[in-house]
Amino acid sequence: MALGATLLFAMRGTERVAARLLGLPTFRWFEAAAAPGWTGKRCLVRVVSATTPFAICASLFFVVLLMGGVQEPTTTVEVLAGGAAQEAGMRDGDKVLAVGSVPVHTWDEARAQIQTHSDPVRITLERAGKRHELMVMPRDRRIGVAPVSVMRPVGILAAATRSVRMPVAVVTEAAKSFVALHHTSEIRGPVGIVRDTGQAAKAGWLSYLFFLAVLGSYFWPFAAALHLFDVVTGWTFRLTLTETDLPERTLRIARLRFSLHFALGCWLAFLLAEAAAGFELPGALLLVALLTPGVWALWPLLWVSARELWGKGSPFGVTLSVLLVPCAAPLMGVWVALCLRKEELRLRSHPMAG
């Protein structure tokens, strides 16, 4: 939660600085009217804000890579319990020298050679300085070993290049897992996050930074989706608005209520789309991806709406509960939407209050 709040506040800070430098008087999320200034300036502010979490995660990866280096798998192996390699007599620390008659010098070469065999294959290895040969019967073209990795230092340029690619790679792998319906991403709910945070902290500060960078990498698509949702709902709200003489506060409450209804609709459609994806219906995963910005936008909408309704301190109480219990977010959204509706009716009945 602290990491998410830090990234959100960083987004707000960078967009305020960008707006000031570009000469925009104000820039807020879910504005009722378009922020004053050129469209190009507003777009640039949004780009700066949306890329801030990406830049922070890339910076964390850069520090980890520069200070700790990169993990490089070797042909020295760790034998997995119950695998074919263990049954054949391989031990932890054995170094694979050849698969069949083909010498191997890297882990990728060893894995590629093993995957070409479905029948018993001779593995030449080094153990305690002596050569040994074992016959191993692969299962599904695997023998049940994992590489032992060593840390290799990298230069500034290599660290910078890798650090820019890594936030994208984290999200890409998570997306592949989702499409494959394996759901093996790093985020496993509050309990899993707390457990992994403790393990990373015990492993050292570089491991902890790496864990935070991985966790934060899931946030940068959220930032881009938030601005996309803001633009789409703002354009739709102004397009469908028939009353142009509403007071500023009344207009803002109406805008927030409109966006919140939109987000809640996305939530409902998202659940139906996920159910359809479970039945492998055509186009279901694409629909899930299209609805995701509306789902993610519910949390900042609750924050902004609570602040607009009850003042500066209220968003913490409203959003803390849904952060601890994410499935409660739609219910909280319905309640806040009703409160916005009540406030809008009050303002319309007392125009001077708006």
VENPEHU-V387771 format. One record per backbone hydrogen bond with DSSP energy under -1.0 kcal/mol. NH is the residue of the N-H (numbers start at 1). CO is the residue of the C=O. If there is no record, write none. Layout:
((NH | CO) (NH | CO))
This chain:
((5 | 1) (6 | 2) (7 | 3) (8 | 4) (9 | 5) (10 | 6) (11 | 7) (12 | 8) (13 | 9) (14 | 10) (15 | 11) (16 | 12) (17 | 13) (18 | 14) (19 | 15) (20 | 16) (21 | 17) (22 | 18) (24 | 19) (42 | 38) (43 | 39) (44 | 40) (45 | 41) (46 | 42) (47 | 43) (48 | 44) (49 | 45) (50 | 46) (51 | 47) (55 | 51) (56 | 52) (57 | 53) (58 | 54) (59 | 55) (60 | 56) (61 | 57) (62 | 58) (63 | 59) (64 | 60) (65 | 61) (66 | 62) (67 | 63) (68 | 64) (69 | 65) (70 | 152) (72 | 150) (74 | 148) (77 | 94) (78 | 146) (80 | 144) (83 | 80) (85 | 143) (87 | 83) (88 | 84) (90 | 85) (93 | 77) (94 | 91) (95 | 126) (96 | 75) (97 | 124) (98 | 124) (99 | 102) (100 | 122) (102 | 99) (104 | 97) (110 | 106) (111 | 107) (112 | 108) (113 | 109) (114 | 110) (115 | 111) (117 | 114) (121 | 136) (123 | 134) (124 | 98) (125 | 132) (126 | 95) (127 | 130) (130 | 127) (132 | 125) (134 | 123) (136 | 121) (139 | 142) (146 | 78) (148 | 76) (150 | 72) (152 | 70) (159 | 155) (160 | 156) (161 | 157) (162 | 158) (163 | 159) (164 | 160) (165 | 161) (166 | 162) (169 | 165) (170 | 166) (171 | 167) (172 | 168) (173 | 169) (174 | 170) (175 | 171) (176 | 172) (177 | 173) (178 | 174) (179 | 175) (180 | 176) (181 | 178) (182 | 177) (183 | 177) (193 | 189) (194 | 190) (195 | 191) (196 | 192) (197 | 193) (198 | 194) (199 | 195) (200 | 196) (201 | 197) (202 | 198) (203 | 199) (208 | 204) (209 | 205) (210 | 206) (211 | 207) (212 | 208) (213 | 209) (214 | 210) (215 | 211) (216 | 212) (217 | 213) (218 | 215) (219 | 216) (223 | 219) (224 | 220) (225 | 221) (226 | 222) (227 | 223) (228 | 224) (229 | 225) (230 | 226) (231 | 227) (232 | 228) (233 | 229) (234 | 230) (235 | 231) (236 | 232) (237 | 233) (238 | 234) (239 | 235) (240 | 236) (241 | 237) (249 | 354) (251 | 247) (252 | 248) (253 | 249) (254 | 250) (255 | 251) (256 | 252) (257 | 253) (258 | 254) (259 | 255) (260 | 256) (261 | 257) (262 | 258) (263 | 259) (264 | 260) (265 | 261) (266 | 262) (267 | 263) (268 | 264) (269 | 265) (270 | 266) (271 | 267) (272 | 268) (273 | 269) (274 | 270) (275 | 271) (276 | 272) (277 | 273) (278 | 274) (279 | 275) (280 | 277) (281 | 276) (284 | 281) (287 | 283) (288 | 284) (289 | 285) (290 | 286) (291 | 287) (292 | 288) (295 | 291) (296 | 292) (297 | 293) (298 | 295) (301 | 297) (302 | 298) (303 | 299) (304 | 300) (305 | 301) (306 | 302) (307 | 303) (308 | 304) (309 | 305) (310 | 306) (311 | 307) (318 | 314) (319 | 315) (320 | 316) (323 | 319) (324 | 320) (325 | 321) (328 | 325) (329 | 326) (332 | 328) (333 | 329) (334 | 330) (335 | 331) (336 | 332) (337 | 333) (338 | 334) (339 | 335) (340 | 336) (341 | 337) (342 | 338) (343 | 339) (344 | 340) (345 | 341) (346 | 342) (347 | 343) (348 | 344) (349 | 345) (350 | 346) (353 | 350))
